Amino acid sequence: MKYFRPQMQRLVNENRELHDRLKGLMRDMDLQKNYALKALYHSEVADGGRYQQAYQALDADFIK
C-alpha cells in the first residue's frame, strides 16, 4: 500500500477522530500538515493499522 496525500486528506476529513489526531500532532510535535499527515498514515493506516480498510476503500474511488 502506498501513501497518497489526497487520499489521506479525504480519510481525515471523513473521520473526526483522525482529524483530531492530525491537529494534535501538528500542535504537539510542531509539524506542518503534510508531515503530520504522513505520520498519521504510518501510525494509523499502514501495515494493518486501524484505518487501513477505510483507506483502501478510498483507493477504489481514486482509481475510477
Contacts in CASP RR format, 6 or more apart in sequence:
PFRMAT RR
TARGET T0000
AUTHOR 0000-0000-0000
METHOD contacts of the structure
MODEL  1
MKYFRPQMQRLVNENRELHDRLKGLMRDMDLQKNYALKALYHSEVADGGR
YQQAYQALDADFIK
1 45 0 8 1.000
1 46 0 8 1.000
1 52 0 8 1.000
1 55 0 8 1.000
1 56 0 8 1.000
3 38 0 8 1.000
3 41 0 8 1.000
3 42 0 8 1.000
3 46 0 8 1.000
4 62 0 8 1.000
5 34 0 8 1.000
5 37 0 8 1.000
6 62 0 8 1.000
7 55 0 8 1.000
7 58 0 8 1.000
7 59 0 8 1.000
7 62 0 8 1.000
8 37 0 8 1.000
8 38 0 8 1.000
8 40 0 8 1.000
8 41 0 8 1.000
8 45 0 8 1.000
8 55 0 8 1.000
9 37 0 8 1.000
10 58 0 8 1.000
11 18 0 8 1.000
11 45 0 8 1.000
11 51 0 8 1.000
11 54 0 8 1.000
11 55 0 8 1.000
11 58 0 8 1.000
12 18 0 8 1.000
12 19 0 8 1.000
12 22 0 8 1.000
12 37 0 8 1.000
12 40 0 8 1.000
13 19 0 8 1.000
14 54 0 8 1.000
15 51 0 8 1.000
15 54 0 8 1.000
18 40 0 8 1.000
18 44 0 8 1.000
18 51 0 8 1.000
21 40 0 8 1.000
21 44 0 8 1.000
22 33 0 8 1.000
22 36 0 8 1.000
22 37 0 8 1.000
22 40 0 8 1.000
24 36 0 8 1.000
25 31 0 8 1.000
25 36 0 8 1.000
25 39 0 8 1.000
25 40 0 8 1.000
26 32 0 8 1.000
26 33 0 8 1.000
26 36 0 8 1.000
29 36 0 8 1.000
29 39 0 8 1.000
31 39 0 8 1.000
41 55 0 8 1.000
44 50 0 8 1.000
44 51 0 8 1.000
45 51 0 8 1.000
45 52 0 8 1.000
45 55 0 8 1.000
46 52 0 8 1.000
END
